[in-house]
Amino acid sequence: MRKAIGDVIEGLRGQPLALALVVINLLFLSGFAFMLREIAQAVERKDALLAEIASHCMK
């Protein structure tokens, strides 16, 4: 496994454009994952707030 990873890294060093594409893709995917996490947290906060408002209306 380590040898395969080493071979990939050596191959990417010889191809800077491929390395740049890999880095950009990783940044894009991590940014997308962060955005989805933030959206999920916002939805949770909204649901909790709506449940609290609904509980006050039911009194």
N, CA, C and O atoms as a MOPAC input file, in Angstrom:
PM7 MOZYME 1SCF
protein

 N      0.82700 1    -1.19100 1     0.00000 1
 C      0.00000 1     0.00000 1     0.00000 1
 C      0.87400 1     1.25900 1     0.00000 1
 O      0.63300 1     2.19000 1    -0.76800 1
 N      1.88100 1     1.27600 1     0.86000 1
 C      2.76300 1     2.45700 1     0.92000 1
 C      3.51200 1     2.64500 1    -0.39600 1
 O      3.73000 1     3.76900 1    -0.84700 1
 N      3.90200 1     1.52700 1    -1.00400 1
 C      4.62200 1     1.62600 1    -2.27600 1
 C      3.71600 1     2.21800 1    -3.34900 1
 O      4.15800 1     3.03200 1    -4.15900 1
 N      2.46600 1     1.81600 1    -3.35500 1
 C      1.51900 1     2.34900 1    -4.34500 1
 C      1.31100 1     3.84400 1    -4.13200 1
 O      1.27200 1     4.60800 1    -5.09600 1
 N      1.17900 1     4.26300 1    -2.88300 1
 C      1.01400 1     5.68600 1    -2.58800 1
 C      2.26200 1     6.45400 1    -2.99400 1
 O      2.17100 1     7.54600 1    -3.55500 1
 N      3.42600 1     5.88300 1    -2.70800 1
 C      4.68200 1     6.51700 1    -3.11200 1
 C      4.78700 1     6.65300 1    -4.62200 1
 O      5.26400 1     7.66600 1    -5.13200 1
 N      4.33800 1     5.62700 1    -5.33000 1
 C      4.35900 1     5.68600 1    -6.79800 1
 C      3.42200 1     6.75800 1    -7.32800 1
 O      3.75100 1     7.45500 1    -8.28700 1
 N      2.26800 1     6.89000 1    -6.71400 1
 C      1.31500 1     7.92500 1    -7.13600 1
 C      1.90300 1     9.30900 1    -6.89400 1
 O      1.80400 1    10.18900 1    -7.74800 1
 N      2.50900 1     9.49700 1    -5.73500 1
 C      3.10300 1    10.80000 1    -5.41300 1
 C      4.22900 1    11.12400 1    -6.39000 1
 O      4.33000 1    12.25200 1    -6.87200 1
 N      5.06300 1    10.15200 1    -6.67900 1
 C      6.14900 1    10.37400 1    -7.64500 1
 C      5.60100 1    10.68900 1    -9.02800 1
 O      6.15000 1    11.53100 1    -9.73900 1
 N      4.53600 1    10.02800 1    -9.40700 1
 C      3.91800 1    10.29700 1   -10.70100 1
 C      3.34300 1    11.70200 1   -10.77100 1
 O      3.43900 1    12.37300 1   -11.79800 1
 N      2.74200 1    12.14400 1    -9.66300 1
 C      2.16800 1    13.49300 1    -9.63700 1
 C      3.24700 1    14.57400 1    -9.61700 1
 O      3.03900 1    15.67500 1   -10.12600 1
 N      4.38500 1    14.25900 1    -9.03500 1
 C      5.48100 1    15.24100 1    -9.04200 1
 C      5.96500 1    15.51000 1   -10.46100 1
 O      6.38900 1    16.62000 1   -10.78200 1
 N      5.89800 1    14.50600 1   -11.29000 1
 C      6.32100 1    14.65900 1   -12.67900 1
 C      5.26300 1    15.34000 1   -13.53500 1
 O      5.55000 1    15.76300 1   -14.65500 1
 N      4.04800 1    15.44900 1   -13.02000 1
 C      2.94100 1    16.04100 1   -13.77300 1
 C      2.28700 1    17.13500 1   -12.91400 1
 O      1.30100 1    16.86300 1   -12.22800 1
 N      2.81000 1    18.34500 1   -12.94000 1
 C      2.27100 1    19.38900 1   -12.06900 1
 C      0.80600 1    19.73700 1   -12.37000 1
 O      0.07000 1    20.11900 1   -11.46000 1
 N      0.37800 1    19.61300 1   -13.61700 1
 C     -1.01600 1    19.90800 1   -13.93700 1
 C     -1.94100 1    18.89400 1   -13.27100 1
 O     -2.98500 1    19.26900 1   -12.73800 1
 N     -1.57500 1    17.63200 1   -13.29500 1
 C     -2.37900 1    16.60000 1   -12.64100 1
 C     -2.40500 1    16.83000 1   -11.13100 1
 O     -3.44500 1    16.66300 1   -10.49500 1
 N     -1.27800 1    17.20700 1   -10.56600 1
 C     -1.21800 1    17.49800 1    -9.13800 1
 C     -2.13100 1    18.66500 1    -8.79600 1
 O     -2.85200 1    18.61800 1    -7.80000 1
 N     -2.10600 1    19.70800 1    -9.61200 1
 C     -2.96300 1    20.86900 1    -9.37500 1
 C     -4.43700 1    20.46900 1    -9.44700 1
 O     -5.23800 1    20.92800 1    -8.63300 1
 N     -4.79800 1    19.63300 1   -10.39400 1
 C     -6.18700 1    19.18500 1   -10.51300 1
 C     -6.61500 1    18.36600 1    -9.29900 1
 O     -7.73500 1    18.51100 1    -8.80900 1
 N     -5.72700 1    17.51300 1    -8.82000 1
 C     -6.04400 1    16.71300 1    -7.63500 1
 C     -6.24700 1    17.62100 1    -6.42900 1
 O     -7.19600 1    17.43700 1    -5.66800 1
 N     -5.36800 1    18.59100 1    -6.25100 1
 C     -5.47500 1    19.50900 1    -5.10600 1
 C     -6.75100 1    20.32600 1    -5.20000 1
 O     -7.45600 1    20.47800 1    -4.20300 1
 N     -7.06400 1    20.85300 1    -6.37400 1
 C     -8.28000 1    21.64600 1    -6.54800 1
 C     -9.51400 1    20.80000 1    -6.28200 1
 O    -10.45600 1    21.26300 1    -5.63900 1
 N     -9.51800 1    19.57100 1    -6.76600 1
 C    -10.65600 1    18.68600 1    -6.50700 1
 C    -10.81300 1    18.39800 1    -5.02200 1
 O    -11.93300 1    18.39200 1    -4.51200 1
 N     -9.71700 1    18.16100 1    -4.32600 1
 C     -9.80000 1    17.91400 1    -2.88300 1
 C    -10.32100 1    19.14500 1    -2.14200 1
 O    -11.13700 1    19.02100 1    -1.22800 1
 N     -9.85500 1    20.32500 1    -2.53100 1
 C    -10.35300 1    21.55000 1    -1.90800 1
 C    -11.84400 1    21.74000 1    -2.18000 1
 O    -12.59900 1    22.11900 1    -1.28400 1
 N    -12.26200 1    21.48000 1    -3.40600 1
 C    -13.67100 1    21.60800 1    -3.76100 1
 C    -14.53000 1    20.64900 1    -2.94900 1
 O    -15.56600 1    21.04300 1    -2.41400 1
 N    -14.10400 1    19.39400 1    -2.85500 1
 C    -14.88000 1    18.40200 1    -2.11900 1
 C    -14.93600 1    18.71100 1    -0.62600 1
 O    -15.98100 1    18.54000 1     0.00100 1
 N    -13.82700 1    19.16200 1    -0.05300 1
 C    -13.84200 1    19.50000 1     1.36900 1
 C    -14.70800 1    20.73800 1     1.61400 1
 O    -15.40400 1    20.81000 1     2.62700 1
 N    -14.67500 1    21.70100 1     0.71100 1
 C    -15.54400 1    22.86900 1     0.84300 1
 C    -17.01200 1    22.49300 1     0.73300 1
 O    -17.84700 1    23.02400 1     1.46600 1
 N    -17.33000 1    21.58500 1    -0.17400 1
 C    -18.70200 1    21.12900 1    -0.33400 1
 C    -19.16800 1    20.39100 1     0.91700 1
 O    -20.30100 1    20.58200 1     1.35800 1
 N    -18.30900 1    19.55000 1     1.49500 1
 C    -18.66000 1    18.81900 1     2.71100 1
 C    -18.88500 1    19.79400 1     3.86500 1
 O    -19.81400 1    19.61400 1     4.65300 1
 N    -18.04600 1    20.82300 1     3.97200 1
 C    -18.21200 1    21.83000 1     5.01800 1
 C    -19.54100 1    22.56500 1     4.84100 1
 O    -20.25400 1    22.80700 1     5.81500 1
 N    -19.87200 1    22.91700 1     3.60200 1
 C    -21.11200 1    23.62500 1     3.32300 1
 C    -22.31600 1    22.75700 1     3.69700 1
 O    -23.27100 1    23.25700 1     4.29100 1
 N    -22.28400 1    21.47100 1     3.36000 1
 C    -23.38400 1    20.58100 1     3.71900 1
 C    -23.53800 1    20.44700 1     5.22700 1
 O    -24.65500 1    20.37800 1     5.73900 1
 N    -22.41100 1    20.41000 1     5.93700 1
 C    -22.48000 1    20.32600 1     7.39600 1
 C    -23.11500 1    21.58200 1     7.98300 1
 O    -23.93800 1    21.49800 1     8.89400 1
 N    -22.73300 1    22.74900 1     7.46000 1
 C    -23.30400 1    24.00300 1     7.94200 1
 C    -24.79700 1    24.08800 1     7.64600 1
 O    -25.56600 1    24.57100 1     8.47700 1
 N    -25.21200 1    23.62300 1     6.47400 1
 C    -26.63500 1    23.62600 1     6.12600 1
 C    -27.40800 1    22.70000 1     7.06100 1
 O    -28.49500 1    23.04800 1     7.52100 1
 N    -26.85600 1    21.53400 1     7.34000 1
 C    -27.52700 1    20.58900 1     8.23300 1
 C    -27.67200 1    21.17400 1     9.63000 1
 O    -28.71100 1    20.99600 1    10.26600 1
 N    -26.65200 1    21.86700 1    10.11700 1
 C    -26.73600 1    22.48800 1    11.43300 1
 C    -27.76800 1    23.61000 1    11.44800 1
 O    -28.48900 1    23.77500 1    12.43200 1
 N    -27.84400 1    24.37600 1    10.37100 1
 C    -28.83600 1    25.45200 1    10.29500 1
 C    -30.25300 1    24.88100 1    10.29000 1
 O    -31.15000 1    25.44600 1    10.91500 1
 N    -30.45900 1    23.77700 1     9.59700 1
 C    -31.77600 1    23.13900 1     9.56200 1
 C    -32.14000 1    22.62500 1    10.94900 1
 O    -33.28900 1    22.74900 1    11.37300 1
 N    -31.17300 1    22.04900 1    11.65800 1
 C    -31.42900 1    21.57400 1    13.02100 1
 C    -31.82100 1    22.72300 1    13.93500 1
 O    -32.75200 1    22.59500 1    14.73000 1
 N    -31.11000 1    23.85400 1    13.82700 1
 C    -31.44700 1    25.02400 1    14.65100 1
 C    -32.84000 1    25.54000 1    14.31200 1
 O    -33.60700 1    25.89700 1    15.20700 1
 N    -33.17000 1    25.58000 1    13.02100 1
 C    -34.49000 1    26.05000 1    12.60100 1
 C    -35.57700 1    25.13100 1    13.13100 1
 O    -36.60200 1    25.60700 1    13.62000 1
 N    -35.37200 1    23.82100 1    13.04300 1
 C    -36.36800 1    22.86200 1    13.52800 1
 C    -36.56600 1    22.99700 1    15.03700 1
 O    -37.69300 1    22.93200 1    15.52800 1
 N    -35.46900 1    23.18300 1    15.76600 1
 C    -35.57600 1    23.35000 1    17.21400 1
 C    -36.33000 1    24.63300 1    17.55100 1
 O    -37.16000 1    24.64200 1    18.46000 1
 N    -36.05300 1    25.70100 1    16.83700 1
 C    -36.74500 1    26.96400 1    17.07300 1
 C    -38.23200 1    26.84600 1    16.74900 1
 O    -39.06700 1    27.34700 1    17.50100 1
 N    -38.56900 1    26.19400 1    15.64600 1
 C    -39.97200 1    26.00600 1    15.29300 1
 C    -40.69600 1    25.13000 1    16.31500 1
 O    -41.86000 1    25.37700 1    16.63300 1
 N    -40.01400 1    24.11500 1    16.82600 1
 C    -40.62700 1    23.26800 1    17.85600 1
 C    -40.86500 1    24.05600 1    19.13300 1
 O    -41.88700 1    23.87400 1    19.79400 1
 N    -39.93000 1    24.93000 1    19.48500 1
 C    -40.10700 1    25.76300 1    20.67800 1
 C    -41.26700 1    26.73800 1    20.49100 1
 O    -42.06300 1    26.94100 1    21.40800 1
 N    -41.36300 1    27.33900 1    19.31400 1
 C    -42.46400 1    28.27100 1    19.02200 1
 C    -43.79400 1    27.51900 1    19.06200 1
 O    -44.77300 1    28.01400 1    19.61800 1
 N    -43.82600 1    26.33400 1    18.47700 1
 C    -45.05700 1    25.54300 1    18.47500 1
 C    -45.47600 1    25.15600 1    19.88600 1
 O    -46.66700 1    25.13300 1    20.19400 1
 N    -44.50500 1    24.85100 1    20.74800 1
 C    -44.84400 1    24.48000 1    22.12200 1
 C    -45.44100 1    25.66400 1    22.87200 1
 O    -46.30700 1    25.47700 1    23.72700 1
 N    -44.99700 1    26.86700 1    22.57000 1
 C    -45.57600 1    28.05400 1    23.21300 1
 C    -46.98200 1    28.32300 1    22.68400 1
 O    -47.83000 1    28.81900 1    23.42500 1
 N    -47.23500 1    28.01700 1    21.45900 1
 C    -48.57600 1    28.23900 1    20.88400 1
 C    -49.58200 1    27.22900 1    21.40200 1
 O    -50.77900 1    27.51700 1    21.42300 1
 N    -49.13000 1    26.05100 1    21.82100 1
 C    -50.03300 1    25.00600 1    22.26200 1
 C    -50.47200 1    25.21400 1    23.70500 1
 O    -51.38800 1    24.53800 1    24.17300 1
 N    -49.83200 1    26.13800 1    24.41600 1
 C    -50.17300 1    26.35600 1    25.84000 1
 C    -51.48900 1    27.06000 1    25.99000 1
 O    -51.92500 1    27.32100 1    27.11100 1

